[in-house]
Amino acid sequence: MSIKAFRFQLRTKPGTERALRRFAGSCRWVWNAAIAEQQRRREAGEKFAGHAAMCQWLTAWRHAPETGWLAETPVHPLQQTLRRLEAAYQRFFAGQGGYPKFKRRGQEPGLRFPDPKQFALDPVNARVKLPKLGWQRLRLSQPVVGEPRNATVTRERGHWFVSLQVELPDVLPAADLAPTLGIDLGVALFAATSDDQKIEPLKALERQQHRLKRYQRAVSRKVKGSRNRRKAVGRLSRIHARIAAQRSDWLHKLSSELADRHPVIAIEDLKVAAMSASAAGTVEAPGKQVRQKAGLNRAILDQGWAEFRRQLAYKCAARGGAVVPVNPAYTSQRCSHCGHVSADNRQTQGVFACVACSHTENADTNAAKNILAAGLAVWSRGTAACGAEVSRAKPARAKRAAAKKQEPTEGLMRV
């Protein structure tokens, strides 16, 4: 069985929004109170209290006169908040994360209802029933298929959303499939495909950069802790959320279109963290072209390469296909016609000219053809796991894995 989530915006009324804000604030209070109690126990030499013990604290808080208002909130989201907190502590104990932090206003965890008996969906009338809220209308943009498992209510950009997680039967991998498309990712051009399709970048962050700077200046001019600063921070956060939503929507439409046409796709296995590392260096060994590299890093992160690959992977798997990650080394310097590899083959960003066979082509299209050929080689070696990504091996951990995408950066360092 596989898990899929459907996310819809709730069409809430003012009274419902006030109730949701109270519920979210109660979850935040429980999170902070549980952390404070855990710290008290640690200072007293007592052992860490697990989820069951923290739920007993919750029961006491809900019945105490001074915190009886917690009883107005459905109990399951409060219990799920404590379960998330326990998971955060376990990650900290395992050395996989930092110590859990107190949450401020605006950082409320979502309201999660883990049992399908706690909510109901009415697709005919486009509404959902939630505990202590009743039936709430939503923007049902697509049909919900599968067996409901849980529901989560969150707030974003001043709106409330509900995510319905469902369970679906696994899709059997289709037989006799092989990669039919190679994708080369870039900055000047978001993607070029082996079938000569060129996809221009959205540049969601770049298009909003002027407004972002203006809102950031407005925040810096406000007195810390004031109501005006809080409102300015809210405007700034809404712009960032809007940029993220635009990028996500664009990537979803693009990945769905490609997955519909090509169930098995070869794509570069890019190390985005290494490619977007700072060039500042250290005091003893300062970096070079720091501002230019910062602009390039911003442009790389604005593309959303990792999110695009994630979406493409699960959408291809849902169609019985797979995504084949390919080592990007020298794909931009290899001739797709004769196979000659040389840095002189690509002296400019846009044109590939082989010095061995004089083959000339768009540089990104040539790289995409090399990626497709490498994907076919990986697939033919029998290392493909049907319905999943082919390459599962993780590289050896170093201080930072090197970026292997070799291509001219002229015109990009000035981003």
N, C-alpha and C positions, 0 to 999 in steps of 0.2 A: 504494500500500500504506500501511496505517496501523499504528501501534505501540500495543500495549496491555500492561499489566502486571497480573499476578495475584500477590497477596501472601498468604502463608500462614505460620502459626506452626509452627515445628519442635518436635517432641516429643522433645527431646534428653535423653540420660542424662548423669549427672555426668561420666563420662569424655569424652564428646563435648563437653560445655560447656568442660571444661578445655582440650581441643584447640582449640576455637574461640577461646577467650580468648588462647591462645598465638599463633594465626594472626593475630588482630587486633592483638595487641601487636607482632608482627613488622612488620605494615604500618605501624603508628605509628612504629616505630624507623626504618624505611626512609624514611618521609616526613621525619622530623627530621634524619636523617643527610644526606639529599639537600639539604635547605635549608642545613645547615651547610657542605656542600661548595660549594654555589653562592655562599655568602657569602665563603668563603675565596678562590674564584676571582675574585670581584669585587674584593676587597681587593688581590689580586695583579695586577690589571689584565687578567685573562683574560676571554674572551667567555663569554656565557651558554651553558651546555650543554643541548642539547635532550633529547628523550626517548630517542633512540638512545644518546647518550653516557651518560645516567644508567643505562640498562639495562646498560651495560658496568661501571659502578660496582657495580651489583647483583650481577653475576656474580662480581666480585672479592670482594665481601663474603661471598657464599655459599660461596666456596672458601677464605676466610681462616680460620686456626685459631681466632682469637678470636671470630669471628662466624659460625662454621660452623653454629650452631643455626638460622640463617635457611633452611638447606636443608630443614629439617623442614616448612616452610610451602610450600604449592603456589606455583609461581613466577608463575602468571598473576595472582593478586591483588596480588602485589608489583609486577609490571609495570604493572598498572592503577593502583596507587597513584601511581607515578611519572608516569603519563599525566595523572592528575588534577592533580598538582603542576605539570606543564608548562602545563596549561590555566589554572591559577591565576596562574602567572607571566605568561602571555600577556595575561590580563585586566588584570594590573597594568601591563604595558608599554603597553597600549591606554588606560590611564586609566579603566578600568571597575571597578576594585576595588583593595583595599589589598594591601600586600606580604604574601605567604604567611607564616603564623605557625606556630611550633612547636606540636605537639599534646601535651596532657597526658594522663595516664591518664583513661580515660573518654571521650576524644574520638577513639577509633580509627575510621578510615575503614572502610567496609564491604568485605567480601570479594567481589570481582566476578570472575565467570568469563565472559569475553566470547565464547567459542566454544561452540556447542551440542553439540559433540563432548565437552566436558569434564563434562557432567552428563547425567542421564537421569531422566525422570519415569515413575513407575509408578502411573497413576491408579487401577487396580483395587485395589491394596493400599495406596493413599494414602501413597506414599513417594517420595523423591527421592535420587538417587545423586550424591555430591559427591566431588571428588578428595581422597584421603587421609582421608576420613571414611566412605566406603562408603554403604550405604543408610540413610537417616534417615527416620523416620516424620514426617508432618506432618498438620495439621488441614486436610484438603482440603474447604473449605467450599463450593466451586463447581467445576464442570468447567472445565478449561483447554482453550480452543479456539485454533487458530492454529498457526503454525510457530514453534517456540522459537528465540530469538535469543541470549539471555544470561541469566545468573542472578546475583543479588546477595544475600549473607547479611549481615544487620545485627542489632544488638542494641538492644532497646527495652524499658523497664520490667522489666528482669531476664530477658526472654525473647528467644529468637532467632527471626528471621523470614527467610524466603526469598522474594524477588521474582523471578518468572519473566516475562521480557519476550518477547512473541510478536508475530509479524507477521500482520496480517489484511488481506484485500482491502478496498479502499475501498468504502464504501457510497454508491451513487449517490443524489444528492438527489432526493427525491420531487417530482413535478410538481404544479402547481396548489395549492401550499401557501401559507398566509398566517398571520400571528400569530393565535392563537386565545385567548391568555391574556396578561394584563398583571399584573406583580407589583410591588407597592410594598413596599420594605423599610423597617423601622423598628427601634426599640429597645424601646419598651413592648410592641409587637406585632412579632414577627419579620417577618411578611409578611402582606399582604392581597392577594387576587387579584381580578381583575375579575369572576369568577363568584361573588363574595361568600363566599369561603373565608377564614377568619382562622386564622393559624398562630401559636400561642403560642411564645415563645422558650424554648430549652432552659436557658439561664443556667447552663452547666456551671461556669464560673469562680465565679459568685456563690454557687452552692450549696456550693462547697468553700472559700469564702473564710476561714471561721473556722479550718478545719484548716490551711490554708496559712499563716495568721498564726502559728499555734502552732508549726508546723515551721520557719518563718523565724526565730522567736525562739530555737528550739533551736539552729539553726545559728549565730546571732550569739553565743550564750553559750559555744560551744566554742572551744578554743584552736586558732588557725590552724596547719595542718600536722599536727594530731593525727589519730589513727585515729578517735576519736569524732566529730570534725568531718566526716571523710570519710563516715562512716556516716549522719550527719545530712543531709549534702548529698545522699546517695543517696536517702534517704526523701523529701526535698523534690522532687528531680528526678522520682521515680516518680509523685508526685502530679500534677506538671505534665504528665507524659506521659499519665497517666490522663485528665486533663481534656481534653487534645487528642484522645485516642482517642474519648472520649464525643462530643465535638463533631463529629469527622469521621464517625463512624458515623451520628449523627443526620442530618447533612447529606446523606450518601450515600442514606439511605432516603428522605428528603424529595425530593431531586432526581430520584431514579429514579422515584418515584411521579408527579411532575409531568411528566417527560419521556415517560413511557409514555402519558399522556393527551393531551399537547399537544406535538407535534414542533417547532413554531415558537412561541417565547415572547418577549415583549417585557419587558425589565427595565431598571431604572434604571442608568445609567452613572455610578455613584457614585465620587467621589474620596476614598477612605477615608483616605489619608494626610493630606489637607487637613482632613477632618472630625475626625480624631483628633489634630490638632496641639496641642501644649502651649500653655497660656495664660499661662505664666510670664513671658514678655516678657524685658526686659533690665533691668540695674541702673538705667539712666537712665529707662526707660519700663516699669516693672513692670506685669504684667497684672492683671486683675481676676477675681474668683471662680475663683482658680486651683484650689482644692481641689474645687469643684463641677465644673469642667471636666475635672479629672482623673478624677472618678467617671464622667462622661459618656463620656470617651474609653475607659475600661476597659469600660463597658457596650457601646460600639460594637464594640470589638475582640473582645469575647466572643461577638458574634453570628456572626462568620465570613462576612461578606457576600462578600468576594472569593473565598473558597474555594467558597462556594455557587454563585457565578456560573461559576467554572471548571468545577465538576462538571456543572452544567447545560449548559454549552456543549458539552463533548465527548460527553455522553450524548444530547443532541438531535442532534448531528452523526452519531452512530452509528446513529440512527434515520432518517436522511435529512432531518433538519430543521436548525434553526439557532436561535441566540439573537440577538435584535435589541436592541442597547444603545440606550437613549433618553436624551436630555438631561433630567435631572430638574428643570430650572428651571421653577418655577411649576406643576408638576403637582399640588401640594398646594393651590394657590390658585385653580385653574381649575375652573369648574363643568362637570361632565361632561354636564349636561343642556342648558345654553344657551351654554357657552363663555365666560362672563364671568370675567375675572381680576381679583381684588382680594384684598388682605391681610385685609380685613374678612370675607371668606367663611369663613375658618377662624380663629376667635378662641380656640378650645380645641383640645386635642390629639385628642379623640375625635369631635367633631361638626363636620360641614361644613354650613353654612347660607348659601346663595347670597343676596346682598343684591339681586340683580337679578330673579330669577325665583322666589325663596323655596323653591328645591329643597333638601331636607334629606336627608342621608345620612351613613352612617359615613364619617369623613374619609379613612381609609386605603383603603376600597373605592372612593371617588370618585377618589382619586389613581391607583389601579390601573386604573380605566377610562380615565383620561386617558393613562396610559402605553400601554395597548393601542391607543388611537386614534393616538397618535404613532408607535407601532411599525408600524401599518398604513400610515401615511403614508410612512414611510421605505421600507417594503417595496414599496409601489406605485410609488415613484419609480425603481425598477429598480436601486437601489444594492445589493441583496442579493446576496451570493455564496453560492450554494447549498451547504449543508453546513458553513458557517463563519459566524463572526460578521459581521454586516452592516457595522458601522462599523469601519474599520481605520485611519482617520486619527488621528494623534496630536496632541494640543494643543501649542501652542508652549510651550517650557519657560520657566517663570518661577521666581521664588524658591520659590513654592509655589502650585499651582493652587488657585483658590478653590473652596470647597464650594458647590454650587448647590442644595442641598436646603433650600427655605424652608418651614419649618413651625414652629409654636409649640414651645418647649422647656420649657414649664411641666410640672413633674412629672418631667422628665428630668435637669435639672441637679442634682437632689438624689440621684441614683443613688449 
